[in-house]
C-alpha cells in the first residue's frame, strides 16, 4: 500500500499550495518560461523559483535551460501515485458506506419501518 510512500508525501506537499497548483494549471496548457509563470502570481522571482523547486522535487515538472531562459513543463504521469491512492481510499470508504447502508436497512426491516 502507498500509505507511507515518501514520494506520495512529496506529491501531496507540492499540491498543498495554491500557488503551486496554479502553476501546474498554467503548465497543463503548454510549457512556459519561469518569468511567464511568475508574472500572474505577483511574487518575486526567487519565491517562484522555490515553488518550482518543490514541484520539480515531487516530479510534477521538469525544467530546461537555454542560455538565460529556464522553461518548465508539466509531467502529467507524476500525478498517478496520488490518483491511485485516492482511488484506493474511495474504494475503502464506498465499501464502508455500503455496509452501513445494508446495516441500516436491516435494522429498519427488523423494526418494521
C-alpha positions in Angstrom: 0.0 0.0 0.0 1.2 3.5 -0.8 0.2 4.9 2.7 3.8 5.6 3.8 5.3 6.3 0.4 7.7 9.2 0.8 7.2 10.2 -2.9 3.4 10.4 -2.2 4.2 12.7 0.7 6.3 15.0 -1.6 3.5 15.0 -4.1 0.8 16.0 -1.7 3.1 18.6 -0.1 3.6 20.1 -3.6 -0.1 20.1 -4.3 -1.0 21.6 -0.9 -0.1 25.2 -2.0 -2.4 27.2 -4.1 0.4 29.0 -6.0 1.9 25.7 -7.0 -1.5 24.4 -8.1 -2.0 27.5 -10.3 1.5 27.0 -11.8 0.5 23.4 -12.6 -2.8 24.6 -14.2 -0.9 27.0 -16.4 1.7 24.4 -17.4 -1.1 22.0 -18.3 -1.8 24.3 -21.3 1.8 24.5 -22.6 5.4 24.7 -21.3 6.3 28.2 -20.1 9.2 30.3 -19.1 9.8 31.0 -15.4 9.2 34.7 -15.9 5.8 34.0 -17.5 4.9 31.7 -14.6 5.9 34.4 -12.1 4.1 37.3 -13.7 0.5 36.4 -12.7 1.4 35.4 -9.1 2.7 38.8 -8.1 5.5 37.1 -6.3 9.2 37.8 -6.6 11.2 35.6 -8.9 13.2 33.9 -6.0 9.9 32.9 -4.4 8.5 31.5 -7.6 11.8 29.6 -8.0 11.3 28.0 -4.6 7.8 26.9 -5.6 9.2 25.4 -8.8 11.9 23.6 -6.9 9.2 21.9 -4.8 7.2 20.9 -7.9 10.4 19.6 -9.5 11.4 17.6 -6.4 7.9 16.0 -6.4 8.4 15.1 -10.1 5.5 17.2 -11.2 7.5 19.4 -13.6 10.7 19.3 -15.5 12.9 22.4 -16.3 15.3 23.0 -19.0 17.6 25.9 -19.5 18.6 27.6 -22.8 21.0 30.3 -22.1 19.4 32.5 -19.5 15.9 31.3 -20.2 14.5 28.5 -18.0 11.4 26.7 -19.3 9.1 24.5 -17.3 6.9 21.7 -18.5 4.4 19.5 -16.6 4.9 15.8 -16.1 1.2 14.6 -16.1 2.1 10.9 -15.3 3.6 12.1 -12.0 0.1 12.5 -10.6 -0.6 8.8 -11.0 0.5 7.8 -7.4 -1.9 10.4 -5.9 -4.7 9.2 -8.2 -4.0 5.6 -7.2 -4.0 6.4 -3.5 -7.3 8.4 -3.8 -8.9 5.6 -5.8 -7.9 3.1 -3.0 -9.3 5.4 -0.4 -12.5 5.9 -2.4 -13.0 2.1 -2.6 -12.5 1.7 1.1 -15.0 4.4 2.0 -17.5 3.3 -0.6 -17.3 -0.3 0.9 -17.8 1.1 4.4 -20.8 3.2 3.3 -22.3 0.2 1.5 -22.0 -1.9 4.7 -23.5 0.9 6.8 -26.4 1.2 4.3 -27.0 -2.5 4.5 -27.0 -2.4 8.3 -29.4 0.5 8.4 -31.8 -1.3 6.0 -31.6 -4.4 8.1 -32.4 -2.5 11.3 -35.3 -0.7 9.6 -36.8 -4.0 8.4 -36.4 -5.5 11.8 -38.3 -2.6 13.3 -41.0 -2.8 10.6 -40.3 0.6 9.2 
